[in-house]
Structures are given as structure tokens and as C-alpha cells.
Amino acid sequence: MKKAVGFLRHDGGAIAVIFGLLLPALLGFAALAIEVGHWYTERDKLQIAADAAAYSALVAYSIEDDLDQALAVGETQARASGFTGPSAQITIEIPSPDGTLGPNSSRAILKANPRLYLSGLFLDMASIEIGAVSYATFDPVRETVPCMLALKPNQSRSILVAASVQVNMGCVVASNSSNGDAIWAEGTSSLKASCIKTPGSTATNGGAKITVTDCPNGQIERATSTTPFTDKPFWGGPGVPDTPTFVDQSIAQGRYGVGMPAGDKLNPGKYGKQVEIDGSVTLAPGVYYFSAGFRATPGSRISGQGVTIFVNQTKVLDIAQNVHWNLSAPTTGPTAGMAIMGNPAITGGTVRLIGVIGNVGGAVYFPNQVLQTESGPNQPTARCTQIVASIIDIRGGGTINNNCAEAGGSAGSASTVRLARGPAT
């Protein structure tokens, strides 16, 4: 009996019994901790996808100004960042509806429903909803965008100023040539710019001068320039669809001006005959495509506000001397800022546009051609003209005044998109 009582009083196995009783609870707490950690991991993944959606959608919208396309880009990038849920669990809005970030903003909300395991026994649910929200905004940032840019690399005299012409650009003049004479002036000509940007150098001969007024330390900037306008649509592209009819199909001759067969007013659209300006004409606001050539005789006047002229530069493109330009590009729409543009798909050749600098407000863009120009009758107040071509050739006499002061000494600006903190919740 004493042995039996001693056995019952023995406590050497109590720890094992207690451990056996507590083990399921300990395993349960460990499992719950792992499961909660899984929720946080899934939420972090969701946040990365939300950031990608908000950021990429706003970038796309700032470039194309197409809301549907921007939202599609945002969803595509969210999925590329790991989001696998249905489209109903993605909400992207431009601008952000919270109102605190202004019109240049976006908000992306993504949701997911990770499966519950052990916690489902306590929560009586098969899954739990988690979400992530991200905001983005873009801030206008002024950058050095040249108002005269020659794109061809390794080109001698990629910008040539010759004879006695005096060219006052009042903005950044740039060449992507690395040659020692990338920007060249000869004769008694002069080129004045706020600054010069090129990986090469400038050079002169005779009494010619090249001067800068606002370069850091008086030194040219040794760098190349990014090709602008690569996102601008040409006629027939998605942004400017082709039209099946010609606006001049009922016009017997393509001569325009006061008393000319075609009259002195042009309307937007595609022209199938060579357009010859002989006198004074007015272009109504809109987009024009001169598919068979474009020229103007001496003394002609070309006026138009909110106008983009597209040309097939394999045809005649010849603006004579003493032509009065009074033209400005649209400020909105797919061709905003573009005044005269050649087909970027065409390479080689020369185009001749006399008198455009300082008289045409907006861009004159021929990325794969030599652009020849001279002085013309100046507007009372010079406009900001941005010349971009493979090679730029400026000759003759007289004075050319270009005024990009309102653009901060450059011909444009860019925007920086960044993720942003949303309103406090």
C-alpha cells in the first residue's frame, strides 16, 4: 500500500503531461502567427502592384492625354507586378477623387482575398479581404529644351550660319554632333543664343561670331539632347486618322490667294493637289496634310492660328524669300505645339522654308532632312519657333529674331511623375 501511495504522489512526469495538454494551443498560436505574416506579405505585394498602377497610368496619361488608354496601361502594369485578381478588384482614377493632390494626380486601389486556414475556424470565413491604395502626381518641371536642334551625330557643320545673316535665338541652340565644328558660322554672320549644348564644339571663320548670354560660367554644355516630338502623331496615325476624301477635290487648280482660282481661305483636311500660295491666304484652325507639295511665291502671306501643317517632304516643299508668316500651332489636342511637320518615316533630302524662325509659333520638325532657311519679314513681336532637323542651314542676309522668353529661355517643358502621400485617414 505504501508503494502504491508513493507512486500516486510521484510528480516526475507532470511536465510532460502539461506540455502535452498545451502543445495544440502552442501550435495553434504559431500557425496563426504564420498566417497573419502571410497576410502582411500579400498586402506588401498588393502595395507594389498598386504603386505600379498609379504611377504608370499617370505617366501614360501625361503623354497621350487618353484616359481609357492610361487606365489600361495601369492595369497591365499592376498585373506585371504580380496582381492576379479580377479586373473588378482594380480601381484606377485620374485625377485622384480625394482632391488634395489636384488635377495632375492618380489613385489606384487594389483588393485581394487570400484564403484563411486555421484562422477560418475562429472567424467563420473562407477568406479575408485586404487592400492597398497608392497615389501619384506629376509636377511641371522646366528643363533645357533647345529651340534649335540638329540631330545628326558626327556631322561637320550640323548647324551652319552663313553669309551676313544675324540670328538672335534667345534660347538654347543645340547639336548632337561631336565634331569640332558642330555649330559653325562664317562670313560676317552671327549666332546669338542663351546657351549652346553639344558634345562637340563651335567654330567660326572670317568675321563671323557665335555668342552665348546665359551659359553657366560662360561655357557651352557638353551633352547631347533627347530627340523631342517622337510621340507626336503624323497624318494617318492613331492620333490623326486619315480621311477618305480630299478637301480640294472640287478645286480645278491648287493656286490660293486673293483672286486666285482656289480662293484665299483654306480649311483643314487632306489636299491631293500641290498647294501654291500666290498672295494672301488664311488657314482656318485645324490639321492640314499637303500630300502633293506646298510652295509659296515671293511676297505671299500665310496666316493661321491653331494650325498644324503636315507635308510629304518627298514632294515640292519650297517657301520663297520675302514670304510673310503669321502662323501658330494648336495649344491642345494630339498635335499641340506642332506647327509644321514632315513624315518621320521619310529619310534624306532637303526642305526649304524661308522666314519661319520667329514668325511661326511652335515646332518645325523634320528629323531626317536638311532644313534650309533664311530671314524673312519679321513679325512686330517675335514668336518662339523650335527648329528640329537632321541638319540646319541658315544663310542670306537680314536679321532673324526668335523669342522664347515666355518658355523660360527654352522651347518647352517636361513633367516629372512621382508617387505621393495621399490624404490622411
C-alpha positions in Angstrom: 0.0 0.0 0.0 2.8 2.4 0.8 4.3 1.8 -2.6 1.0 2.5 -4.3 0.5 5.8 -2.4 4.1 6.8 -3.3 3.5 6.1 -6.9 0.4 8.3 -7.0 2.3 11.1 -5.2 5.2 11.0 -7.7 5.4 14.2 -9.9 8.3 13.4 -12.2 6.1 13.2 -15.4 4.0 16.3 -14.7 5.9 18.5 -17.2 5.3 16.0 -20.0 1.5 15.9 -19.2 1.3 19.7 -19.1 3.3 20.0 -22.3 1.0 17.5 -24.0 -2.0 19.5 -23.0 -0.5 22.8 -24.1 1.1 21.7 -27.4 -2.1 22.0 -29.5 -2.6 25.6 -28.3 1.1 26.4 -28.9 0.9 25.0 -32.4 -2.3 26.9 -33.0 -0.7 30.3 -31.9 2.3 29.5 -34.2 0.0 28.7 -37.1 -1.9 31.9 -36.5 1.3 34.0 -36.4 2.4 32.4 -39.7 -0.9 33.1 -41.3 -1.0 36.7 -40.2 2.5 37.1 -41.6 1.2 35.7 -44.8 -1.5 38.4 -44.9 1.1 41.1 -44.4 3.3 39.6 -47.2 0.3 39.5 -49.6 -0.5 43.1 -48.6 3.0 44.2 -49.4 2.8 42.6 -52.8 -0.5 44.3 -53.4 1.0 47.7 -52.5 3.8 47.2 -55.0 1.2 46.5 -57.7 -0.9 49.5 -56.6 2.2 51.7 -56.8 2.9 50.4 -60.3 -0.7 51.0 -61.4 -1.0 54.6 -60.1 2.4 55.6 -61.4 2.3 54.0 -64.9 -1.3 55.2 -65.5 -0.4 58.8 -64.8 2.7 58.6 -67.0 0.7 57.3 -69.9 -2.0 60.0 -69.4 0.6 62.8 -69.2 2.0 61.7 -72.6 -1.1 60.8 -74.6 -3.9 62.6 -72.8 -6.1 59.4 -73.4 -7.8 58.3 -70.2 -9.0 54.9 -71.3 -5.6 54.0 -72.6 -4.0 55.3 -69.4 -6.3 53.1 -67.2 -5.5 50.1 -69.4 -1.7 50.8 -69.0 -2.2 51.0 -65.2 -3.9 47.6 -65.0 -1.4 46.0 -67.3 1.5 47.2 -65.1 -0.3 46.1 -62.0 -0.5 42.6 -63.4 3.1 42.7 -64.5 3.9 43.5 -60.9 2.2 40.4 -59.6 -1.5 41.2 -59.2 -3.6 38.2 -60.3 -7.1 39.2 -59.2 -10.1 40.1 -61.4 -10.4 43.5 -63.0 -13.3 44.3 -60.6 -10.7 44.5 -57.8 -8.7 47.2 -59.6 -9.8 50.8 -59.4 -7.7 53.5 -61.1 -8.9 57.1 -61.2 -7.4 60.1 -62.9 -7.4 62.6 -61.3 -7.5 61.3 -57.8 -11.0 61.9 -56.4 -9.7 62.9 -53.0 -9.0 66.4 -54.3 -5.9 67.0 -52.2 -3.4 66.3 -55.0 -5.0 68.5 -57.7 -5.9 67.6 -61.3 -2.5 66.1 -62.1 -2.8 63.1 -60.0 -4.0 59.5 -59.9 -5.2 57.0 -57.4 -5.1 53.2 -57.6 -7.0 50.8 -55.2 -6.3 47.1 -55.4 -8.0 44.4 -53.4 -7.4 40.7 -52.8 -9.0 37.8 -50.9 -6.3 35.5 -49.5 -7.6 32.2 -48.3 -8.0 31.6 -44.5 -6.7 28.4 -42.9 -6.6 27.9 -39.1 -8.0 31.4 -38.5 -11.0 30.5 -40.5 -12.1 28.3 -37.6 -12.4 31.3 -35.4 -13.6 33.9 -38.0 -16.1 31.6 -39.7 -14.9 32.8 -43.1 -13.1 31.1 -46.0 -11.1 34.3 -47.0 -10.3 37.8 -45.8 -10.3 41.0 -47.9 -7.1 43.1 -47.9 -6.4 46.2 -49.9 -3.8 48.7 -50.9 -4.0 52.3 -52.1 -1.4 54.3 -54.0 -1.3 57.9 -55.2 0.8 59.5 -57.9 1.2 63.1 -59.1 3.2 64.9 -61.7 4.8 68.3 -61.3 5.7 70.5 -64.2 9.4 70.8 -64.3 11.2 73.3 -66.6 14.1 71.7 -68.5 16.5 72.9 -71.0 14.7 72.1 -74.3 16.6 73.6 -77.3 14.7 75.9 -79.7 17.2 74.9 -82.4 18.4 71.3 -82.5 20.4 69.5 -85.2 20.1 65.8 -84.6 22.7 64.2 -86.9 25.7 62.9 -84.9 29.3 63.1 -86.2 28.3 65.8 -88.7 30.5 68.6 -89.7 28.6 71.9 -89.6 25.4 70.3 -88.4 24.2 73.9 -87.8 25.5 76.3 -90.4 25.1 80.1 -90.2 26.5 81.8 -93.4 26.7 85.0 -95.4 25.7 88.1 -93.4 22.5 86.9 -91.6 22.2 87.9 -87.9 20.5 85.1 -86.0 19.2 86.0 -82.5 17.7 82.9 -81.0 17.3 84.0 -77.3 17.2 80.3 -76.3 19.3 77.2 -76.2 20.9 76.1 -79.5 22.0 72.5 -79.7 23.7 70.0 -81.9 24.1 66.3 -81.3 27.3 66.2 -83.4 30.6 65.6 -81.6 32.6 67.3 -84.3 34.8 70.3 -83.5 32.7 72.4 -86.0 29.4 71.0 -84.9 28.0 74.6 -84.9 29.6 76.8 -87.5 29.3 80.4 -88.5 31.1 82.0 -91.5 31.3 85.2 -93.4 30.0 88.2 -91.4 27.1 86.2 -89.9 26.4 85.9 -86.2 24.6 83.5 -84.0 23.4 84.6 -80.5 22.0 82.1 -78.1 21.2 82.0 -74.4 23.4 78.8 -74.2 24.8 76.2 -76.5 24.5 72.5 -75.9 26.6 70.0 -77.9 29.1 67.2 -77.3 31.3 68.9 -79.9 32.3 72.5 -80.3 31.6 75.7 -82.1 33.8 77.3 -84.7 33.9 80.3 -87.0 35.9 81.9 -89.8 36.1 85.4 -91.2 34.3 88.0 -89.1 31.5 85.6 -88.0 30.6 85.4 -84.3 28.9 82.9 -82.0 28.0 84.3 -78.6 26.1 83.0 -75.6 24.4 85.1 -72.9 23.3 82.7 -70.2 25.6 79.6 -70.1 26.9 78.5 -66.7 30.3 80.1 -66.3 30.1 81.1 -69.9 30.8 77.6 -71.0 28.8 75.5 -73.5 27.1 72.4 -72.2 28.9 69.3 -73.3 26.0 67.0 -73.8 23.6 65.6 -76.4 19.8 66.4 -76.4 17.0 64.0 -76.4 15.0 63.9 -79.7 11.7 65.7 -79.0 8.3 65.1 -80.6 8.8 61.3 -81.1 5.4 60.9 -79.6 3.7 63.3 -82.0 1.4 61.5 -84.5 1.7 62.1 -88.2 -1.2 62.2 -90.5 -2.7 58.7 -90.8 -1.6 57.6 -87.3 -3.8 56.8 -84.4 -3.9 60.4 -83.2 -4.7 61.9 -86.6 -6.6 59.4 -88.6 -6.6 59.6 -92.4 -9.7 60.9 -94.3 -11.0 59.2 -97.4 -11.7 62.4 -99.3 -9.6 65.4 -100.4 -10.9 68.8 -99.3 -9.6 70.2 -102.7 -11.2 67.6 -104.9 -13.6 70.1 -106.5 -10.9 72.8 -107.0 -9.6 72.9 -110.5 -6.2 74.5 -109.7 -4.2 74.4 -106.4 -3.3 78.1 -106.5 -4.5 80.1 -103.5 -4.7 83.8 -102.8 -6.9 86.8 -103.4 -8.3 86.5 -106.9 -6.7 83.0 -107.4 -8.8 80.1 -108.6 -8.9 78.3 -105.2 -9.6 81.5 -103.2 -7.8 82.9 -100.2 -9.1 80.6 -97.5 -8.0 77.1 -96.7 -9.9 74.6 -94.5 -8.4 71.7 -92.5 -8.1 68.3 -94.2 -6.0 66.4 -96.8 -5.1 68.1 -100.0 -4.5 66.0 -103.1 -3.1 68.7 -105.4 0.1 70.7 -104.9 -0.8 73.8 -102.9 0.7 77.0 -104.2 0.3 80.2 -102.2 0.3 83.2 -104.5 -0.9 86.2 -102.5 -2.5 86.4 -99.1 -4.2 83.3 -97.5 -5.8 82.4 -94.2 -5.8 78.9 -92.8 -8.7 78.0 -90.5 -7.7 76.3 -87.2 -7.1 72.6 -87.6 -4.8 70.0 -89.1 -3.7 70.1 -92.8 -2.0 67.5 -94.9 -0.4 68.7 -98.1 0.3 65.3 -99.6 1.3 66.6 -103.1 3.5 69.5 -102.3 3.5 73.0 -100.8 5.1 76.2 -102.0 4.7 80.0 -101.8 5.7 82.7 -104.2 7.6 85.8 -103.2 5.5 88.4 -101.3 2.9 85.9 -100.2 1.3 86.0 -96.8 0.4 82.9 -94.8 -1.7 83.4 -91.7 -3.4 81.0 -89.3 -3.8 80.4 -85.6 -4.1 76.9 -84.1 -2.8 75.3 -87.2 -0.7 72.2 -87.8 0.7 71.6 -91.4 1.8 68.1 -92.3 3.7 67.6 -95.5 5.1 64.7 -97.6 8.6 66.1 -97.9 9.4 64.0 -101.0 7.1 66.4 -102.9 7.8 70.1 -103.5 8.4 72.0 -100.3 9.7 75.4 -101.2 8.8 78.6 -99.5 10.4 81.6 -101.4 12.0 84.7 -100.0 10.0 87.6 -98.7 7.1 85.4 -97.6 5.2 86.8 -94.6 4.4 84.1 -92.0 1.9 84.6 -89.2 1.3 81.1 -88.0 0.8 79.4 -84.6 0.4 75.8 -83.6 -2.6 74.4 -81.6 -2.3 74.5 -77.8 -4.4 71.4 -77.2 -5.1 68.1 -78.9 -2.8 65.5 -80.3 -0.8 68.0 -82.4 -0.4 70.6 -79.7 2.8 72.6 -80.2 3.4 71.3 -83.7 3.2 73.9 -86.5 4.9 72.2 -89.5 5.9 68.6 -89.6 7.3 66.2 -92.2 6.7 62.5 -92.2 9.2 61.0 -89.7 9.3 57.7 -91.8 10.9 59.5 -94.7 14.7 59.9 -94.6 17.0 62.0 -96.7 16.6 65.1 -98.9 16.3 68.9 -98.2 13.3 71.1 -97.4 13.3 74.8 -97.8 11.3 77.0 -95.5 12.3 80.7 -95.7 11.3 83.1 -92.9 9.8 80.6 -90.4 12.0 81.3 -87.4 10.4 83.8 -85.1 7.3 84.1 -87.2 5.9 80.6 -86.7 4.8 79.8 -83.1 5.5 76.2 -82.4 7.7 73.4 -83.7 9.0 72.9 -87.2 10.0 69.3 -87.3 12.0 67.4 -90.0 14.1 64.9 -88.0 15.6 63.2 -91.1 16.1 66.1 -93.5 18.3 69.1 -94.1 16.3 72.2 -93.3 17.3 75.3 -95.2 16.0 78.7 -94.1 16.8 82.4 -94.3 15.5 85.6 -92.8 12.1 86.8 -93.8 9.8 89.8 -92.9 9.8 89.8 -89.1 6.6 89.9 -87.0 6.4 93.1 -84.8 6.9 90.7 -81.9 9.0 87.6 -82.5 7.4 84.3 -81.7 9.0 81.2 -80.2 9.9 78.8 -83.1 11.5 75.4 -82.3 13.5 74.1 -85.3 14.4 70.4 -85.1 16.0 68.8 -88.2 18.9 66.4 -89.1 21.0 69.4 -90.3 20.1 73.1 -90.1 21.4 75.5 -92.8 20.7 79.3 -92.3 22.0 81.7 -94.9 21.4 85.0 -96.5 21.2 88.5 -95.0 19.0 90.4 -92.7 18.1 89.6 -89.1 16.2 86.7 -87.6 14.7 87.2 -84.2 13.3 84.3 -82.2 11.7 84.9 -78.8 11.3 82.0 -76.3 11.4 84.2 -73.2 7.9 83.0 -72.1 9.2 79.4 -72.3 12.0 80.3 -69.8 14.6 80.6 -72.5 13.8 77.2 -73.8 11.1 75.9 -76.2 9.2 73.6 -73.9 8.9 71.8 -70.6 8.6 68.3 -69.2 6.8 66.7 -66.3 8.1 64.5 -63.5 5.7 61.8 -62.3 6.2 60.6 -58.7 4.4 58.6 -56.1 2.7 60.8 -53.5 1.3 60.6 -50.0 -2.5 60.6 -50.1 -4.8 62.3 -47.6 -4.6 61.3 -44.0 -7.1 58.7 -43.0 
